[in-house]
Amino acid sequence: MRYTIFTTLAIATILCLSLMNSCSKQESVDSEISSFDLIQDKILTKSCAVQGCHFSEKDGAFAQHNLVLAKGKAYNNLYEIDPKNDEARKDGLKLVKAFNSLQSLFFHKLNADNSHHGGKNYGSTMPLGNEPLYAGQIEFIRRWIEAGAPEKGNVADAKLLDDTTPSNTIPFEALPPPVEGYQMRLDKFDVAPNFERELFVRKPLGNTETAYINRIQIKMRPGSHHFILYGFRDPNNLAPLNQVRDLRNPDGSLNIVTFQQMGNHVFNFGGSEANMDYTFPQGTAVEIAPNATFDMNSHYFNKGTTAIPGEVYINLYTTNKANVKNTLKVLDLANNNLTIPPKQRTVISKTFTFDKNIKVAMLFSHTHKLGEKFEIVIKGGSRDGEVVYTSTNWEHPEKINYTPYISLKKGEGLTSRITYNNTTDKTVRFGLTTEDEMGIIFGYYFEE
């Protein structure tokens, strides 16, 4: 019995020492891995460098971000590189700026709380449409950057990567209403896991007199695909006020009634940026009739495993009629006849002509993620074939004011010329989900 007990104790001791030695070796191995290699292995490779996002130059979204984060390429594509985001570049940011996380777009893009950069439009939070990084992961990256963002060496506490505190618990701050103008709001709503929720709510603007809108400002919670204020073709065929109408049923099938109501829509204002602030050209404004109502349209997508909240504010700033030299009308020129073959680039064009003389004051574009390049070309007249608009960022397309205005005579027009890069195995056509495609010229003009 004594021999058995002794033997058992000896074996247990040996096993314990062995496990301790193994743990010690494991800790030693972990301590030898550089901070950036930990970022690569535990964050970038798992959440960013995936097919369709930042995996390779063949990803459909590559033309938008020009950023590959695969192992062996990520560091050189991040360190001290100028960002493609216009606002971030104008603010002097780098993708990763050594010793300065607040001047590093990489840090901002991973952080759902945009208060640390003044709410500026630096694009959507990443990973796009998926669950945000944990607070510990973001803090690890911040410390790595503040330590100089070296490719080799241990400069941040690896234990932070085990911290699973959610990072999206920062309260969403409401957009302050304009001093002169109107604010509309979509109250907080849930977007189910692995689901695209697109909803409409018709609400009154609150204007008892004609309003002239010369600036729009939008603020949305992360995860939005777009937000639009729609007017109506037939004012006698309107949905009930203040009623939430979903485009999709909980099982993902189309809500036919809501879909049919979309045929009555006329685009007025909107965009895809989570934080947008746009001012119309000087001396122009969009005229809104008294007692107007709008269909507020919000589209969110959630690729994560837990529900996320949506919420939208829009401010419509007004100016006095005496300041308006030209009253703007809306351009909404859509090509719904899209067939985009798999595994190739396809250029699709469509021309829209006008039945009167007009001047175009502003243009912007709309596609989904396969839209690699959107050009708008003048059709007819002395400027026939001239490219007046180019955007390679489907998520945040350029909004261009034209001075002087683009003059088009009766019979002349605009052509949308869109390059789609379909990296999928399926033919993609026009549709309403983020897996379908669109091709729309938006803008504003006035008649001569």
C-alpha positions as CSV (number, residue, x, y, z in Angstrom):
1,M,0.0,0.0,0.0
2,R,2.8,2.4,0.9
3,Y,4.6,1.6,-2.3
4,T,1.4,2.3,-4.3
5,I,0.7,5.6,-2.6
6,F,4.3,6.7,-3.1
7,T,4.3,5.7,-6.7
8,T,1.0,7.6,-7.2
9,L,2.4,10.7,-5.5
10,A,5.5,10.5,-7.6
11,I,3.7,10.2,-10.8
12,A,1.4,13.1,-9.9
13,T,4.4,15.3,-9.0
14,I,6.1,14.4,-12.3
15,L,2.9,15.2,-14.2
16,C,2.5,18.5,-12.4
17,L,6.0,19.5,-13.0
18,S,5.7,18.5,-16.6
19,L,2.5,20.6,-17.0
20,M,4.2,23.5,-15.3
21,N,7.2,23.2,-17.6
22,S,4.9,22.9,-20.6
23,C,3.0,26.0,-19.6
24,S,6.3,27.8,-19.0
25,K,7.4,26.8,-22.5
26,Q,4.1,28.0,-24.0
27,E,4.4,31.3,-22.2
28,S,8.0,31.6,-23.5
29,V,6.8,30.8,-27.0
30,D,4.1,33.4,-26.8
31,S,6.5,36.0,-25.5
32,E,8.7,35.4,-28.5
33,I,5.9,36.2,-31.0
34,S,6.0,39.9,-32.1
35,S,3.1,42.2,-31.3
36,F,2.3,42.6,-35.0
37,D,2.4,38.9,-35.6
38,L,-0.2,38.5,-32.8
39,I,-2.3,41.2,-34.5
40,Q,-2.0,39.4,-37.8
41,D,-2.8,35.9,-36.5
42,K,-5.5,36.8,-33.9
43,I,-7.2,39.7,-35.6
44,L,-6.4,40.4,-39.3
45,T,-6.3,36.8,-40.6
46,K,-9.5,35.9,-38.7
47,S,-11.6,39.1,-39.2
48,C,-10.2,41.1,-42.0
49,A,-8.1,39.1,-44.5
50,V,-11.1,37.0,-45.6
51,Q,-12.5,36.3,-49.1
52,G,-14.3,39.3,-50.5
53,C,-12.8,41.8,-48.0
54,H,-9.1,42.3,-47.6
55,F,-7.8,38.9,-48.7
56,S,-6.3,39.7,-52.1
57,E,-6.3,42.1,-55.1
58,K,-9.0,39.8,-56.6
59,D,-11.5,40.8,-53.9
60,G,-14.5,42.6,-55.3
61,A,-14.0,45.5,-52.9
62,F,-10.3,45.9,-53.6
63,A,-10.8,48.9,-55.9
64,Q,-12.6,50.6,-53.1
65,H,-10.0,50.2,-50.4
66,N,-6.8,49.1,-52.2
67,L,-5.8,47.3,-49.0
68,V,-4.7,43.6,-48.7
69,L,-4.2,42.5,-45.1
70,A,-3.1,38.9,-45.7
71,K,-0.1,37.5,-43.8
72,G,3.2,38.7,-45.3
73,K,1.6,41.7,-46.9
74,A,-0.4,43.5,-44.2
75,Y,2.5,45.4,-42.5
76,N,3.9,47.0,-45.6
77,N,0.4,47.9,-46.7
78,L,-0.4,49.7,-43.4
79,Y,2.8,51.3,-42.0
80,E,3.0,55.0,-42.9
81,I,0.7,54.5,-45.9
82,D,-1.7,57.3,-47.1
83,P,-5.3,56.3,-46.8
84,K,-7.7,56.3,-49.7
85,N,-10.5,57.9,-47.6
86,D,-10.6,61.6,-48.7
87,E,-11.4,63.1,-45.4
88,A,-8.8,61.1,-43.5
89,R,-6.2,62.0,-46.1
90,K,-7.1,65.7,-45.9
91,D,-6.7,65.5,-42.1
92,G,-3.2,64.1,-42.5
93,L,-3.8,60.6,-41.3
94,K,-1.9,57.5,-42.3
95,L,-3.2,54.0,-42.2
96,V,-0.8,53.4,-39.4
97,K,1.2,56.4,-38.1
98,A,3.9,55.4,-35.7
99,F,3.5,56.7,-32.1
100,N,0.1,58.3,-32.9
101,S,-3.0,56.1,-32.9
102,L,-5.3,59.2,-33.3
103,Q,-3.6,59.9,-36.6
104,S,-3.9,56.2,-37.7
105,L,-7.0,55.4,-39.8
106,F,-6.5,51.7,-39.0
107,F,-7.2,52.4,-35.3
108,H,-10.3,54.5,-36.1
109,K,-11.8,51.9,-38.5
110,L,-11.7,49.2,-35.9
111,N,-13.3,51.4,-33.2
112,A,-17.1,51.6,-33.2
113,D,-16.9,54.7,-31.0
114,N,-16.2,57.6,-33.4
115,S,-16.2,60.3,-30.7
116,H,-12.4,60.2,-30.5
117,H,-12.1,61.6,-34.0
118,G,-14.9,64.2,-33.7
119,G,-17.5,62.1,-35.6
120,K,-15.8,62.7,-38.9
121,N,-16.6,60.6,-41.9
122,Y,-13.8,58.1,-41.9
123,G,-16.0,55.3,-43.3
124,S,-17.8,52.3,-41.8
125,T,-16.5,50.5,-38.8
126,M,-14.7,47.3,-39.6
127,P,-15.1,44.3,-39.8
128,L,-17.9,45.5,-42.1
129,G,-21.3,44.1,-41.2
130,N,-19.8,41.8,-38.6
131,E,-19.3,41.8,-34.9
132,P,-16.9,44.5,-33.7
133,L,-13.5,43.7,-32.2
134,Y,-13.3,43.3,-28.4
135,A,-12.1,46.3,-26.3
136,G,-9.0,44.4,-25.4
137,Q,-8.1,43.8,-29.1
138,I,-8.5,47.5,-29.9
139,E,-6.5,48.5,-26.9
140,F,-3.7,46.1,-27.9
141,I,-3.6,47.7,-31.4
142,R,-3.6,51.2,-29.9
143,R,-0.7,50.4,-27.6
144,W,1.3,48.8,-30.5
145,I,0.8,52.0,-32.5
146,E,1.8,54.3,-29.6
147,A,4.9,52.2,-29.2
148,G,6.0,52.9,-32.7
149,A,4.1,50.2,-34.6
150,P,7.2,48.0,-35.1
151,E,7.1,44.9,-37.3
152,K,9.2,43.0,-34.9
153,G,9.4,43.0,-31.1
154,N,7.0,42.8,-28.2
155,V,5.6,46.2,-27.3
156,A,2.1,45.5,-26.0
157,D,0.7,43.2,-23.3
158,A,-0.6,40.0,-25.0
159,K,-3.0,39.4,-22.2
160,L,-5.2,42.2,-23.6
161,L,-6.1,39.9,-26.5
162,D,-7.9,37.7,-23.9
163,D,-10.1,40.6,-22.8
164,T,-13.6,39.9,-24.3
165,T,-15.2,43.1,-23.1
166,P,-17.5,44.4,-25.9
167,S,-16.3,47.5,-27.6
168,N,-19.7,48.7,-28.9
169,T,-21.1,49.7,-25.5
170,I,-20.4,53.4,-26.0
171,P,-23.8,55.2,-26.0
172,F,-24.9,56.5,-29.4
173,E,-25.1,60.3,-29.3
174,A,-28.0,62.0,-30.9
175,L,-27.4,64.5,-33.7
176,P,-28.2,68.0,-32.4
177,P,-31.1,69.6,-34.3
178,P,-30.4,72.6,-36.6
179,V,-31.0,76.1,-35.4
180,E,-32.8,76.8,-38.7
181,G,-34.4,73.8,-40.3
182,Y,-35.9,70.5,-39.4
183,Q,-34.8,67.2,-37.8
184,M,-36.3,63.8,-38.6
185,R,-35.5,60.6,-36.7
186,L,-35.8,56.8,-36.9
187,D,-36.0,55.6,-33.4
188,K,-33.8,52.7,-32.3
189,F,-34.6,49.4,-33.8
190,D,-33.1,45.9,-33.8
191,V,-31.4,44.1,-36.7
192,A,-31.5,40.3,-36.2
193,P,-28.3,38.2,-36.6
194,N,-27.2,37.2,-40.1
195,F,-30.0,39.4,-41.5
196,E,-30.6,42.4,-43.7
197,R,-33.3,44.7,-42.4
198,E,-34.7,47.4,-44.7
199,L,-37.6,49.4,-43.3
200,F,-39.7,52.4,-44.2
201,V,-41.6,54.9,-41.9
202,R,-43.6,57.8,-43.4
203,K,-43.2,60.9,-41.2
204,P,-44.1,64.5,-41.5
205,L,-41.4,67.1,-41.9
206,G,-43.3,69.6,-39.8
207,N,-43.1,72.5,-42.2
208,T,-46.2,74.7,-42.4
209,E,-44.7,76.8,-45.2
210,T,-42.5,76.1,-48.3
211,A,-39.0,75.2,-47.1
212,Y,-35.8,75.6,-49.0
213,I,-33.2,73.0,-48.1
214,N,-29.5,73.9,-48.8
215,R,-27.7,71.5,-46.4
216,I,-28.3,67.9,-45.2
217,Q,-26.6,66.2,-42.3
218,I,-27.1,62.5,-41.4
219,K,-25.9,60.4,-38.4
220,M,-26.5,56.7,-38.1
221,R,-25.4,53.8,-35.9
222,P,-22.8,51.5,-37.4
223,G,-24.0,48.8,-39.8
224,S,-26.0,50.9,-42.2
225,H,-25.9,50.3,-45.9
226,H,-27.8,53.5,-46.8
227,F,-30.4,55.9,-45.6
228,I,-32.8,57.8,-48.0
229,L,-35.6,60.3,-47.6
230,Y,-38.2,59.6,-50.3
231,G,-40.9,61.8,-51.7
232,F,-43.9,60.5,-53.6
233,R,-45.0,60.4,-57.2
234,D,-48.7,60.1,-56.3
235,P,-49.6,62.0,-53.1
236,N,-53.0,60.3,-53.1
237,N,-51.5,56.9,-52.6
238,L,-49.5,57.1,-49.3
239,A,-48.7,54.6,-46.6
240,P,-50.0,55.3,-43.1
241,L,-48.0,57.8,-41.0
242,N,-45.5,56.6,-38.3
243,Q,-46.0,52.9,-39.2
244,V,-42.9,50.7,-39.5
245,R,-43.0,48.8,-42.8
246,D,-40.3,46.1,-43.3
247,L,-39.2,45.1,-46.8
248,R,-38.5,41.6,-45.6
249,N,-40.4,39.2,-43.4
250,P,-38.5,37.6,-40.5
251,D,-37.8,34.5,-42.7
252,G,-36.1,36.7,-45.3
253,S,-38.9,36.6,-47.8
254,L,-40.1,39.8,-49.6
255,N,-43.0,41.7,-48.1
256,I,-45.0,42.3,-51.3
257,V,-47.0,45.2,-49.9
258,T,-44.0,47.2,-48.9
259,F,-42.2,46.3,-52.2
260,Q,-45.1,47.6,-54.2
261,Q,-45.2,50.9,-52.2
262,M,-41.6,51.5,-53.3
263,G,-42.9,52.1,-56.9
264,N,-44.3,55.4,-55.6
265,H,-40.9,56.7,-54.4
266,V,-39.0,59.7,-55.6
267,F,-35.5,60.2,-54.2
268,N,-35.0,63.5,-52.3
269,F,-32.0,63.2,-49.9
270,G,-29.7,60.5,-48.6
271,G,-26.5,58.6,-48.7
272,S,-24.5,55.7,-47.5
273,E,-22.1,57.3,-45.1
274,A,-22.7,56.8,-41.3
275,N,-21.8,60.5,-40.8
276,M,-22.6,62.8,-43.7
277,D,-22.7,66.5,-44.0
278,Y,-23.4,68.0,-47.4
279,T,-24.0,71.6,-48.5
280,F,-25.6,72.4,-51.9
281,P,-23.8,74.9,-54.3
282,Q,-24.2,78.5,-53.2
283,G,-27.4,80.1,-54.4
284,T,-29.2,76.8,-54.8
285,A,-31.7,74.8,-52.7
286,V,-34.3,72.1,-52.9
287,E,-37.9,73.4,-52.6
288,I,-40.2,71.4,-50.3
289,A,-43.9,72.0,-50.3
290,P,-45.8,72.9,-47.1
291,N,-46.9,70.0,-44.8
292,A,-44.5,67.6,-46.6
293,T,-44.1,64.0,-45.5
294,F,-41.2,61.7,-46.4
295,D,-40.7,57.9,-46.4
296,M,-37.7,57.4,-44.2
297,N,-35.8,54.4,-45.6
298,S,-33.1,52.7,-43.6
299,H,-31.1,49.6,-44.7
300,Y,-28.9,47.7,-42.3
301,F,-27.0,44.5,-42.6
302,N,-25.8,42.3,-39.8
303,K,-23.4,39.4,-40.5
304,G,-22.8,38.7,-36.8
305,T,-24.3,36.2,-34.4
306,T,-26.0,38.8,-32.1
307,A,-28.6,41.5,-32.9
308,I,-27.3,45.0,-33.5
309,P,-29.2,48.3,-33.1
310,G,-30.1,50.7,-35.9
311,E,-30.9,54.4,-35.4
312,V,-30.9,57.4,-37.8
313,Y,-31.0,61.2,-37.5
314,I,-31.2,63.6,-40.5
315,N,-31.1,67.4,-40.3
316,L,-32.5,69.5,-43.1
317,Y,-31.1,73.0,-42.9
318,T,-33.1,75.8,-44.5
319,T,-32.3,79.1,-46.1
320,N,-34.4,82.1,-46.9
321,K,-36.1,82.2,-50.4
322,A,-34.2,85.5,-51.1
323,N,-30.9,83.5,-51.0
324,V,-32.1,81.0,-53.6
325,K,-31.3,81.9,-57.2
326,N,-32.0,78.4,-58.6
327,T,-34.4,75.9,-57.2
328,L,-33.0,72.4,-57.6
329,K,-34.8,69.2,-58.8
330,V,-33.7,65.7,-58.2
331,L,-31.8,63.4,-60.7
332,D,-32.6,59.7,-60.1
333,L,-31.4,57.8,-63.2
334,A,-31.3,54.1,-62.6
335,N,-30.3,51.2,-64.8
336,N,-32.4,48.2,-63.6
337,N,-31.3,46.0,-66.5
338,L,-28.2,44.5,-65.0
339,T,-26.6,41.1,-65.9
340,I,-23.1,40.7,-64.4
341,P,-21.4,37.4,-65.3
342,P,-19.3,35.5,-62.7
343,K,-15.5,35.7,-62.4
344,Q,-15.0,38.7,-64.7
345,R,-15.2,42.4,-65.0
346,T,-18.1,43.8,-67.0
347,V,-18.8,47.3,-68.2
348,I,-22.4,48.3,-68.4
349,S,-23.6,51.6,-69.9
350,K,-27.0,53.4,-70.1
351,T,-27.8,56.8,-71.5
352,F,-30.5,59.1,-70.1
353,T,-31.6,62.1,-72.2
354,F,-33.5,65.2,-71.2
355,D,-36.6,66.8,-72.9
356,K,-35.6,70.4,-72.0
357,N,-32.5,72.5,-71.3
358,I,-31.1,71.9,-67.9
359,K,-28.0,72.7,-65.8
360,V,-26.6,70.0,-63.5
361,A,-25.4,71.4,-60.1
362,M,-24.3,68.2,-58.4
363,L,-23.8,64.4,-59.1
364,F,-23.1,61.3,-57.1
365,S,-23.4,57.6,-57.7
366,H,-24.8,54.4,-56.2
367,T,-23.8,50.8,-56.6
368,H,-23.3,47.8,-54.3
369,K,-20.0,46.1,-53.5
370,L,-19.2,44.8,-57.0
371,G,-19.2,48.4,-58.4
372,E,-15.5,49.0,-59.0
373,K,-15.7,52.2,-61.1
374,F,-18.6,54.5,-61.8
375,E,-18.2,57.1,-64.6
376,I,-20.7,59.7,-65.8
377,V,-20.2,60.8,-69.3
378,I,-21.9,63.6,-71.3
379,K,-24.0,62.4,-74.2
380,G,-24.4,64.8,-77.2
381,G,-23.4,68.4,-77.9
382,S,-20.0,70.0,-78.0
383,R,-18.9,68.0,-74.9
384,D,-20.0,64.6,-76.2
385,G,-18.0,61.8,-74.5
386,E,-16.5,64.0,-71.8
387,V,-16.2,62.2,-68.4
388,V,-17.5,64.6,-65.7
389,Y,-17.7,62.2,-62.8
390,T,-15.6,59.3,-61.6
391,S,-15.8,57.3,-58.3
392,T,-14.0,54.1,-57.3
393,N,-15.6,53.9,-53.8
394,W,-19.0,52.2,-53.9
395,E,-19.4,52.6,-50.1
396,H,-18.6,56.4,-50.0
397,P,-19.1,57.7,-53.6
398,E,-17.9,61.2,-54.5
399,K,-20.4,64.0,-54.2
400,I,-19.3,66.7,-56.7
401,N,-20.7,70.2,-57.0
402,Y,-20.1,71.8,-60.4
403,T,-19.0,75.3,-60.9
404,P,-19.8,76.3,-63.6
405,Y,-22.8,74.1,-63.9
406,I,-23.0,71.4,-66.5
407,S,-25.2,72.7,-69.3
408,L,-27.2,70.2,-71.3
409,K,-29.5,71.1,-74.2
410,K,-32.8,69.3,-75.0
411,G,-31.9,65.9,-76.5
412,E,-28.6,65.7,-74.7
413,G,-28.0,63.7,-71.6
414,L,-25.8,61.7,-69.3
415,T,-24.5,58.1,-69.6
416,S,-23.7,55.9,-66.6
417,R,-20.6,53.7,-67.4
418,I,-20.0,51.3,-64.6
419,T,-17.3,48.7,-64.3
420,Y,-18.5,45.7,-62.1
421,N,-16.0,43.2,-60.8
422,N,-17.9,40.0,-60.1
423,T,-15.5,37.8,-58.1
424,T,-18.3,35.4,-57.2
425,D,-19.3,32.1,-58.8
426,K,-22.8,33.4,-59.6
427,T,-24.4,35.8,-62.2
428,V,-25.5,38.9,-60.3
429,R,-28.5,41.0,-61.4
430,F,-30.3,44.1,-60.2
431,G,-31.8,43.7,-56.8
432,L,-32.4,45.1,-53.3
433,T,-30.0,43.1,-51.1
434,T,-26.3,43.7,-50.7
435,E,-25.7,40.5,-52.7
436,D,-27.5,42.1,-55.7
437,E,-26.4,45.1,-57.7
438,M,-27.6,48.6,-58.6
439,G,-26.4,51.4,-60.9
440,I,-27.9,54.8,-60.3
441,I,-26.9,58.4,-61.1
442,F,-28.1,60.7,-58.3
443,G,-27.8,64.4,-58.3
444,Y,-29.6,67.8,-58.6
445,Y,-30.3,70.1,-61.5
446,F,-32.4,73.1,-62.4
447,E,-34.2,74.1,-65.6
448,E,-33.0,77.0,-67.7
